[in-house]
């Protein structure tokens, strides 16, 4: 064997050892961060979305949300939409505050606030209290989803975030499924202790959310520090419980060295923030997110209403049980697609667009399948659920990949918040203007036909935006002079290879070392 070949084999062997060690480090991080994120997202999703289920719970006894609070369908739609108005307005400020303060403290604050407001939903008695609490819920929960995405970039390089976002995003799907199933049990508690079924649901989820939110102060790790650096405990920080570091010793050193290729802890100013806002790369992502999150929230808020439109003879309990499989399909798609989108991260637009096409096909089936064939139309809803699964994680991961090397930490914090916040204008559209907010659309052989077609329209806009993004990145991608990091995991431009880890970040992993391909 020639000397050059021997040297190359040794180098490859050392890199393989490094890969194994690094994989173990990130596995340890996963065990610390992802279960906590999963639980907090499960609870916050349940508290946010259970108003949708409350619309049909115990409706045969007149104990559903609208009957108890004397609400018209338009008032219900208004209350649902008010949440997203505040969500849009406060998403960016919340994420910017989080980047200045201790991230784990801010996440704890969000979950605790959601739990408290969720508990207060039990006491709603009229339209004004419904509006007020939905407004407050939107304010306190704003920044949660983009904040989780930003928090993840403090511990993981971009090519590793898609699968992790997908893992804890499954909490929303499991939450929707479980809340639907458990709501059947809450309906059996109707009248117990003077509370109707949906009030018991609000009360118990809110109390658990409050307890979990406070406990996160001790569990979630703070941002990683350079080896030997001591965390600042002066001022207000001395009153906050100090969480245990996620990694220590040699693992912490290896992780920090691997992470510093893409992690940039810089004090940002309004100038850096403005550069993020005027970056053209932001706006195609906003439109992509607008379509998929609008359809997702529309399905989540009105899933039982759509099913009842397909078969008016179903009881409240049957509606809750049929609501759950939609989100089981959503969960399966996340588990299947998001790991593949990480391993082929140069083609995230294809994974995104394919999933959106499945949603469009599902909405067409739900709308136009034979009026007497309710199961076929219900199958269309299952297709919608499957297509929804990977779209939001892919969109947020792509945002991180593009803005982290270009703008650093403020790029991730601001871009993820703007994409999430402005994209949630789609949620306002679907919760206020469609379904129960559009009374004329609830009649005829194809109930909610026009609402479903509007959702198909915004999904087409999402696909078009993904295509525009890919085209523009091909011709006007990140030049090396514009990047502030030494390596990029996006397909834009060429990265500077500084070490083996940087090469792994840029090159797609494909199917190698995955399941049976190891």
C-alpha angles and dihedrals in degrees: 000000000000119000092242092053091048091051090049092050091051091049091050091048092051091048090051090053089050091050092053092048092047091048090055090050093053090045089058089050090050091055092052102042111025100057090051091048091048093053095045093047091047092054097042091048091050094049092045097048106033090091085075091059092043088066091073104024113120090348090150088065095042091249098119121119097264094047095047094048096034091239128164118222089255091054091051090052090048092052091049092049095047089065091060094045089063091040090058094046098047103035096090098041090049093053093046091052089049091054090054097044133045105297096213091052091052092049089051090050092053096050094043091051092049090051093051094048090044090056091049090056086075090071097055111133106162144013094274093057090046090053094045096050093045088052092050092046090054091051097049096042094046110117096024099111098038088038091058090049091049092046090054092056089060089066106025135049114239098260089060099048103074096067092044093049087049092051097056092034085066085073089073091054095044088046092053091048096043095043088052092051096041091048086068087062093046089054088059087057091058110139095013110138091357093294127117122229099267091048090058088051093053093045100051097042091047094052093048091047091053093051093047092048093056092045091057089073088072099035112042112076121234121241114299119264131212114262109281095013116130121218117246110249099172128120116359091355093073089066094054120087111253113233122217114263114259092228134019138188120358092353090059091050094049091047094049093049091049092046099047090074088076107010115092118180101195132153103245128209134201088268092062090045091052091052088057093049094051094044105117090215089073099065103058087052090052091054091046090052092043092063102043098040091046091055092042095053091041090054092044095048098041104025094112090043091054092047091050088051089055092049116013092185094071118111124231092258092050090050091053092049093049091048093063100065091060089067094041087061089047090053093050092052092052093051092048103040109033096062089051091048089056093050092047095034094154087070103048090127091061093051090047095048094045091054091048091052089056089054091051091050090049093051090050091052092047090051105039108026113117111297091230094049101078094165093058090052090048088051087059089060089053088054090051089053092050093049093047095057106081100027101083096044091048092049093050093044092051089051091055092046093054101040102038097067092039103044107009124218096341088052092059094041095048100035095048090048094048093046091048096040100044091036089058088068080086088062090054089052095051097041098043108029102032138062110356089013088061104055095178089060093061095072135076134044093299104049116201091007093143093045091052091048091052089054090050088052095055090046089056087053089054092054092046091051092051089053091048090049093052092047095048093045089053092057103026104026128146111302115210091245090060097049121090095198131071095233138030130199094204125093092241116114125325125303128219109248108222100163144344092280091056090051090052089051094056100037119074114245094214116187095320116124090007120126109300092001094068 
